[in-house]
Amino acid sequence: MKYRTAMWASVGFLVAGCWALYAFATTPPAMTSADPIVTLVRLTCPITLLSFYPLRLYWVLLANAATYALVGLIVETLRQRLNQAK
């Protein structure tokens, strides 16, 4: 279970990293509220819900990894309990 939770955290880190690369690679007014891709960003990187407060990139990466790890821990715990019930 530790391995799977670590995988979830790694995915969260990579997702936030990919969004950061996307924001750096696009033209300057990237990722504004008028951009339709922002909805997808907010679904896959929940820390962006705090976008009114500026955060450094490494905090966003760590927070997203922690969020995904927590979700992964919940999913894996539920998965184990459902498999034991069978």
Buried (B, 14 or more C-beta within 10 A) or exposed (E): EEEBBEBBBBBBBBBBBEBBEEEEEEEEEEBEEEEEEBEEBEEBBBBBEEEEEEBEEEEBBBBBBBBBBBBBBEEBEEEEEEEEEE
